[in-house]
Amino acid sequence: MKVMRDDSDMLEEYNFSGGIRGKYASRYKEVTNIIMLEPELMEYFPDSASLNEALRSLANIMKKYKNKKAEQRAQADRQPSVP
């Protein structure tokens, strides 16, 4: 197995001369969602599972807060106005 001189990961048998650059890029972009995490947050979220768990918790809190605010507005609308 011969290895290319410039790139040890590429074998000489690989031939990309007929390839089209970016041919599948748009399809790949549709099914991936990459988010860059700041280095100081890696201590708290070492993997995607821990980050997703935290985001789900935050989303639930936001949903409850939003529902509570909507209930408060509805309740204020039902109360008679004081002249």
Secondary structure, DSSP 4 states (H G I P E B T S, - for coil): --B-SS-TTSBTT---TT--TTTTHHHHHHH----PPPGGGTTT--SHHHHHHHHHHHHHHHHHHHHHHHHHHHHHHHSPPP-
